[in-house]
Amino acid sequence: MREDYTEAVLAVAALIPPGRVLAYGDIAELLDAGGPRQVGSALAHSGDSVPWWRVIRASGQPPACHGHRAWTHYREEGTPLRGQAEPDGTGYRVSIREARWQPDDAGWEALDALREALARAGAEKSGGAMSPGHGEVEV
């Protein structure tokens, strides 16, 4: 996975305020790059430095295998929840309608800068050329 992509995903996760969440796909869409699985992979490999529990599945379920740890954070931050945590960390969901982060102007500026930096880094790595399948034919 590209280091610049991982850094951008971590930067977005760090922007999410306490009590708010984004789905993996929300982050991919905000960055205009990758998809939910790529975001999840970036967080799985490097997410301990950011509030990983604020990035969830679109269903409102916490990150896989981290239900108990996430529950503690959600309760401390006042994140809107439905249900109660079971011993295995399941049984609850984040109420994503209520908890989804809506960036303010400063948040949008930060997201725009991340998206632009990611696009520049991708263009530099590819030499500024488009990859086959995106308008050019490989010869």
Buried (B, 14 or more C-beta within 10 A) or exposed (E): EBEBBBBBBBBBBEBBEEBBBBBBBBBBBBBEBBEBEBBBBBBEEBBEEBBBBBBBBEEBBBBEEBBBBBBEBBEEBEBBBEEEBEEEBEEBBBBBEBBBBEBEEEBEEBBEEBBEBBBEBBEEEEEEEEEEEEEEEEE
